[in-house]
């Protein structure tokens, strides 16, 4: 990977460096998670809806925890120090990796079957 200027800098302001990206993520999560939970529980028998919903929530929590651990490890390994400039470089890598994962997930979701099969 070629070295580039980090998009997060020590001189980044609150609006552009923190608030803007946080609002963007919040909007994305707000639009995505309810749709995902509705898709998970669609066509589930009424008696199994609680179990399926609980499993989906558990998977979401565990996935978020593991994902945060991996991204934090990447940021720390890339930073190599505690200076603000080093930390900004580590965070920049994490933003790129997270965006790449999002694009990969979106691509894989297009490969999922579109037709519903009847379960008899």
Secondary structure by P-SEA (a helix, b strand, c coil): ccccccccccccccccccaaaaaaaaaaaaacaaaaaaaaaccccccaaaaaaaaaaaaaaaaaaaaaaaaaaaaaaaaccccaaaaaaaaaaaaaaaaaaaaaaaaaaaacccbbbbcc
